């Protein structure tokens, strides 16, 4: 059973295995345990590079899936959908492409707004 310590990068092992591992590293000669330990800054950079995930949202008009930042968010204000450019308005939001036909479809939805914004 191995678990990696996030701060140091060392693996925690069962006590019996830990003794064996220490013996192996001490017997290796000029290589010390300190030189085997990765730098903390290198670990952080590696994690940042590995984590390149984007929030994926679906356009309500065309059904295409896009990264969240490439879509417009619309929120229901009581009478009609309103564009939320900074994504700060509260309430249920729907996402729409930046294409004119998709925006026009959303604004002309009429009865579909109840379903999209879950008004009732």
Secondary structure, DSSP 8 states (H G I E B T S, - for coil): --EE-TTT--EE--HHHHHHHHHHHHTTSS--HHHHS--HHHHHHHHHHH-----EEEBTTT--EEEGGGSEEEEE-SSSEEE-TTS---S-EEEE-SSHHHHHHHHT-TTHHHHHHT--
